[in-house]
Amino acid sequence: MSKLEQPVARMLDAYTAAVRAKDVDGLVALYARDVCVFDMWGRWTYEGVNAWRSMVEEWFASLGTEEVAVTFEEVRTLVNDDVAVAHALVTYTGLSAAGEELRAMDNRLTWALRRTDGPGWRIVHEHTSAPIGFEDSKPILRR
């Protein structure tokens, strides 16, 4: 991995760990205060980190004792000194408290990141999606 790809790799690792731990603060800390999120579920847009925090809190609370494992594949990045773009295929796997797979779904993910004052990077835009079937107009959640 090149030095330029390291901020994205660190972000992917931090995202994976925060989701698995259901760490609201840890996950939300990855996002800029003025983030704009186009999520697949529930709303067209989440404007600002507080709106996104509410969604994350609801998501994690809905899991009960379950955990979610996140796996990124086919990650592609474009990074310069102050801005980075990444896109990937991501699998979210629901796990029981005993670690057994309950369900899984695949999404497409795009992030735009910006270097902040100091050493960190933050997500300023996130877009998740899934293709829609031509025949039934339903999302295709497994590759």
Residue frames relative to the residue before (quaternion, step in Angstrom):
aa qw qx qy qz dx dy dz
M 1.0000 0.0000 0.0000 0.0000 0.00 0.00 0.00
S 0.4065 -0.7157 0.5144 0.2407 3.54 -0.90 0.93
K 0.6657 -0.4929 0.3818 0.4100 3.54 -1.29 0.37
L 0.6414 0.5369 -0.3252 0.4412 3.58 1.06 -0.72
E 0.6886 0.4825 -0.2925 0.4555 3.61 1.05 -0.63
Q 0.5022 0.7068 -0.4034 0.2923 3.59 1.20 -0.42
P 0.6369 0.5171 -0.3722 0.4340 3.69 0.85 -0.68
V 0.6583 0.4925 -0.3153 0.4739 3.60 0.97 -0.77
A 0.6413 0.5216 -0.3279 0.4574 3.59 0.93 -0.83
R 0.6486 0.5048 -0.3177 0.4729 3.58 0.97 -0.83
M 0.6458 0.5207 -0.3172 0.4597 3.58 1.01 -0.81
L 0.6429 0.5163 -0.3207 0.4660 3.60 0.96 -0.83
D 0.6606 0.5044 -0.3023 0.4667 3.59 0.95 -0.87
A 0.6699 0.4940 -0.3006 0.4656 3.58 0.92 -0.90
Y 0.6225 0.5348 -0.3293 0.4670 3.59 1.03 -0.79
T 0.6607 0.5178 -0.3003 0.4530 3.57 0.86 -1.01
A 0.6872 0.4866 -0.2818 0.4599 3.59 0.86 -0.96
A 0.6701 0.5031 -0.3072 0.4511 3.60 0.91 -0.88
V 0.6489 0.4979 -0.3278 0.4729 3.60 0.95 -0.79
R 0.6571 0.5175 -0.3198 0.4452 3.60 0.84 -0.92
A 0.7286 0.4218 -0.2278 0.4892 3.59 0.99 -0.87
K 0.3214 -0.7444 0.5028 0.2995 3.59 1.30 -0.26
D 0.2935 0.7659 -0.4929 0.2903 3.52 1.06 0.95
V 0.2841 -0.7945 0.5159 0.1479 3.57 -0.03 1.33
D 0.6899 0.4833 -0.2921 0.4530 3.58 0.76 -1.02
G 0.6567 0.5226 -0.3071 0.4487 3.58 0.96 -0.86
L 0.6784 0.4751 -0.2952 0.4764 3.57 0.96 -0.82
V 0.6850 0.4922 -0.2923 0.4506 3.57 0.81 -0.98
A 0.5977 0.5812 -0.3582 0.4204 3.62 1.11 -0.60
L 0.5972 0.5758 -0.3599 0.4270 3.61 1.21 -0.33
Y 0.6999 0.4797 -0.2389 0.4722 3.58 1.26 -0.44
A 0.5006 -0.6345 0.5040 0.3044 3.55 -1.15 0.70
R 0.6381 -0.5379 0.3873 0.3918 3.58 -1.19 0.53
D 0.7594 0.3632 -0.1877 0.5061 3.60 1.04 -0.78
V 0.2144 0.8193 -0.5073 0.1597 3.59 1.19 0.49
C 0.1431 -0.7292 0.6605 0.1070 3.52 -1.27 0.59
V 0.0609 -0.8129 0.5791 -0.0109 3.58 -0.64 1.14
F 0.1466 -0.7234 0.6704 0.0757 3.51 -0.99 1.01
D 0.0388 -0.8257 0.5615 -0.0378 3.55 -0.07 1.34
M 0.5749 -0.6091 0.4251 0.3431 3.56 -1.21 0.42
W 0.7761 0.4064 -0.1626 0.4539 3.56 1.04 -0.76
G 0.9003 0.1830 -0.1134 0.3783 3.49 -1.09 0.88
R 0.8194 0.0144 0.0409 0.5716 3.60 0.81 -0.92
W 0.5755 -0.5815 0.4519 0.3556 3.51 -1.24 0.46
T 0.8248 -0.0031 0.0885 0.5584 3.56 0.83 -1.04
Y 0.1563 -0.7073 0.6783 0.1234 3.50 -1.25 0.67
E 0.1272 -0.8077 0.5752 0.0245 3.57 -0.52 1.23
G 0.8269 0.1606 -0.1530 0.5167 3.56 -0.60 1.13
V 0.6220 -0.5953 0.3757 0.3428 3.50 -1.18 0.70
N 0.6204 0.5476 -0.3668 0.4251 3.65 1.02 -0.58
A 0.6343 0.5032 -0.3290 0.4861 3.59 1.01 -0.75
W 0.6600 0.5016 -0.3041 0.4693 3.57 0.98 -0.85
R 0.6080 0.5523 -0.3485 0.4516 3.61 1.03 -0.76
S 0.6401 0.5299 -0.3344 0.4446 3.61 0.91 -0.84
M 0.6574 0.4975 -0.3132 0.4714 3.58 0.95 -0.84
V 0.6540 0.5120 -0.3147 0.4594 3.59 0.92 -0.89
E 0.6353 0.5264 -0.3279 0.4601 3.60 0.96 -0.82
E 0.6623 0.4997 -0.3003 0.4706 3.58 0.94 -0.90
W 0.6443 0.5277 -0.3210 0.4509 3.58 0.93 -0.91
F 0.7129 0.4524 -0.2733 0.4609 3.58 0.71 -1.03
A 0.6376 0.5224 -0.3325 0.4582 3.61 0.99 -0.75
S 0.6480 0.5402 -0.3199 0.4311 3.60 1.06 -0.73
L 0.6134 0.6002 -0.3383 0.3861 3.59 1.20 -0.41
G 0.2742 -0.7659 0.5384 0.2198 3.59 1.13 -0.44
T 0.8086 -0.2152 0.1798 0.5173 3.59 -0.78 -1.05
E 0.5038 0.6585 -0.4233 0.3652 3.59 1.25 -0.09
E 0.2366 -0.7211 0.6290 0.1685 3.52 -1.35 0.37
V 0.2630 -0.7327 0.5992 0.1872 3.54 -1.31 0.27
A 0.1981 -0.7461 0.6268 0.1059 3.54 -0.84 1.07
V 0.1782 -0.7809 0.5943 0.0727 3.57 -0.96 0.92
T 0.0318 -0.7844 0.6193 -0.0122 3.55 -0.93 0.99
F 0.1845 -0.7772 0.5956 0.0851 3.56 -0.84 1.03
E 0.0159 -0.7794 0.6263 -0.0021 3.55 -1.05 0.84
E 0.8392 0.1936 -0.1530 0.4847 3.53 -1.32 0.43
V 0.1758 0.8016 -0.5427 0.1790 3.55 0.97 0.92
R 0.0181 -0.7703 0.6373 -0.0165 3.54 -0.93 0.98
T 0.0910 -0.8210 0.5637 0.0001 3.54 -0.94 0.90
L 0.0756 -0.7141 0.6915 0.0792 3.46 -1.40 0.41
V 0.0519 0.8268 -0.5495 0.1084 3.57 -0.40 1.23
N 0.0067 -0.7499 0.6601 0.0425 3.54 -1.11 0.76
D 0.8084 -0.3165 0.1732 0.4651 3.58 -1.21 -0.21
D 0.8402 0.2082 -0.0610 0.4969 3.60 0.90 -0.88
V 0.7676 0.2623 -0.1299 0.5702 3.58 1.25 -0.37
A 0.0181 -0.7806 0.6247 0.0109 3.55 -1.13 0.72
V 0.1278 -0.7458 0.6479 0.0876 3.52 -1.23 0.60
A 0.0119 0.7861 -0.6175 0.0253 3.55 -0.99 0.85
H 0.0202 0.7669 -0.6401 -0.0411 3.51 -1.18 0.56
A 0.0018 0.7999 -0.5953 0.0765 3.51 -1.12 0.75
L 0.3948 -0.6060 0.6094 0.3248 3.46 -1.43 0.05
V 0.0803 -0.8147 0.5743 -0.0018 3.56 -0.81 0.99
T 0.1756 -0.7595 0.6193 0.0940 3.54 -1.05 0.85
Y 0.1639 -0.7435 0.6440 0.0743 3.52 -0.98 1.00
T 0.0630 -0.8071 0.5869 -0.0091 3.58 -0.61 1.16
G 0.2925 -0.7484 0.5738 0.1585 3.56 -0.71 1.13
L 0.0933 -0.8050 0.5859 0.0056 3.55 -0.84 1.06
S 0.4690 -0.6480 0.5190 0.3014 3.55 -1.07 0.74
A 0.6865 -0.4562 0.3549 0.4413 3.57 -1.29 0.18
A 0.6747 0.4733 -0.2805 0.4921 3.60 1.21 -0.54
G 0.5793 -0.6253 0.3593 0.3800 3.59 1.27 0.04
E 0.4832 0.6609 -0.4409 0.3678 3.60 1.24 0.22
E 0.4859 -0.6641 0.4835 0.2984 3.57 -1.01 0.84
L 0.2115 -0.7905 0.5685 0.0845 3.55 -0.82 1.07
R 0.7596 -0.1666 0.1628 0.6073 3.56 1.02 -0.86
A 0.0875 -0.7816 0.6137 0.0702 3.53 -1.28 0.24
M 0.0242 -0.7755 0.6300 0.0347 3.52 -1.25 0.47
D 0.3131 -0.7361 0.5762 0.1679 3.51 -1.22 0.65
N 0.0747 -0.7678 0.6357 0.0268 3.54 -1.17 0.75
R 0.3519 -0.6321 0.6232 0.2970 3.48 -1.42 0.12
L 0.0955 -0.8116 0.5763 0.0053 3.56 -0.92 0.92
T 0.0116 -0.7588 0.6512 0.0101 3.55 -1.06 0.85
W 0.0787 -0.7790 0.6216 0.0240 3.53 -1.02 0.93
A 0.1259 -0.6965 0.6950 0.1262 3.50 -1.28 0.61
L 0.0912 -0.8062 0.5845 0.0052 3.56 -0.79 1.07
R 0.1524 -0.7669 0.6184 0.0793 3.52 -1.23 0.61
R 0.4544 -0.6503 0.5290 0.3013 3.55 -1.04 0.79
T 0.2861 -0.7594 0.5627 0.1575 3.57 -0.93 0.91
D 0.6327 -0.4449 0.4200 0.4747 3.55 -1.29 0.00
G 0.7163 0.3243 -0.2835 0.5490 3.54 -0.60 1.11
P 0.7486 -0.4660 0.2669 0.3889 3.56 -1.27 -0.14
G 0.6615 0.5884 -0.2982 0.3567 3.59 1.15 -0.37
W 0.3144 -0.6815 0.6235 0.2189 3.47 -1.43 0.13
R 0.1184 -0.7754 0.6153 0.0784 3.57 -1.21 0.52
I 0.4767 -0.6308 0.5309 0.3049 3.54 -1.23 0.60
V 0.1569 -0.7988 0.5764 0.0708 3.58 -0.75 1.06
H 0.7799 0.0514 -0.0563 0.6212 3.56 1.26 -0.34
E 0.0228 -0.7661 0.6423 -0.0033 3.53 -1.06 0.89
H 0.0199 -0.7803 0.6249 -0.0155 3.54 -0.98 0.89
T 0.0252 -0.7797 0.6256 -0.0020 3.57 -0.76 1.07
S 0.0600 0.7999 -0.5933 0.0679 3.52 -1.10 0.72
A 0.1347 -0.7203 0.6658 0.1405 3.49 -1.44 0.06
P 0.5357 -0.6102 0.4536 0.3674 3.57 -1.09 0.56
I 0.3391 -0.7164 0.5764 0.1988 3.55 -1.24 0.55
G 0.4658 -0.6920 0.4809 0.2700 3.56 -0.88 0.97
F 0.4942 -0.6685 0.4712 0.2946 3.58 -0.94 0.89
E 0.7046 0.5058 -0.2699 0.4182 3.58 0.90 -0.91
D 0.8379 0.1944 -0.0678 0.5055 3.59 0.87 -0.92
S 0.3792 -0.7578 0.4506 0.2809 3.61 1.30 -0.04
K 0.4844 0.6321 -0.4526 0.4012 3.60 1.12 0.67
P 0.5523 -0.6065 0.4435 0.3613 3.57 -1.13 0.62
I 0.3166 -0.7076 0.6005 0.1965 3.53 -1.14 0.73
L 0.0920 -0.8607 0.5006 -0.0110 3.57 -0.21 1.31
R 0.7095 0.3182 -0.2651 0.5702 3.59 1.27 0.29
R 0.3843 -0.7132 0.5355 0.2386 3.56 -0.95 0.88
